């Protein structure tokens, strides 16, 4: 999935988002997800921001389907606990280890999300793109001392890519929002507090 190539609405929404929150030269820390999901960044082009949150919280227009992504719900609940979107995005930049998303057809023929590390062959094929993305983030001037990595397996892959502190001096693994919302929803507030404690 490449929403920037596939959707003019995603291009317009993401441009409005980045101009709204990133038109300055403040240093920011990186938060890295896995890769875009169909109903979040795969739709809007903005990591962990589905059309509902884009329209209702960020106040950027969206005329397409108002898809819902549980991971986006978690991230914006966390941002609310942190403060405001303005406060949060003035200190952090969310991206993904792989900014392109992937899907497969399940046994019922339904299109579902697929992680870059779920297939050894895919992992090998996208490695040059992932490394190029990490290098671009470094060149853009983000704080590279510490990266917050969403997803335990994602963090292990990033650690391998970061051998010898190639990009980051420290990688902090956090449970992925999708895992929390799907399997640990009753403990959501505890996970939000864990995020805040580690990120502040």
C-alpha positions, 0 to 999 in steps of 0.5 A: 500500500502506498497511499501517496501514490494511490489516493489524492485525498490521502496526499492532501490530508497528509500535506495538511497534517504535516504543515499543521504540526511540523512547519518548524525546526523543533527537534523531535524524537521518533516513534516507529510502528511496523508498516501502515494498516489498511484503515489507518495510514494505508488510508490517510497516509498519516501513521496511526491516524484513521479517517475518523481521528483525522476528521474529529480530532485533527480537524482535517477534512476527509470526504472518503470512507470514515474507516476505523482502526483500533490502533489509531484509537489507542494512539489518540487516547494516549495523545489525549493523556499526554496533552494535546495533539499540538503538544505531542506532535511538537515533540514526536514524529511517528513513522514506520520501519517500513512506510509502505503497507502490505496485504494478503488474501486470507483463506476466505479471500478477504484482504488483510494486513501483513507485516513486513517481517511475516515472510522471510522473502518479503523481509529480504526484498524490502530490506533496502527500502527499510534501510533507505527510510531509516537513513532519510529519517537521520538526514532529516534531523530527528533525534536519533539517540533513542527510538521508541519502537511499537511492537516487540517483534518489530523492535527485535527486527529494528535491533538487528538493523541497528547493529553497532548503533548504526542509527540509534543508540537506544531502542525502547520496545513498547507493546503494539497498539493493535496487540493492546486493543485486541488482547489487553483492552482491559489494561489499556490505561496501564499501557498508556501510562507505561508509554507516557512514563517511558517517553517523558 
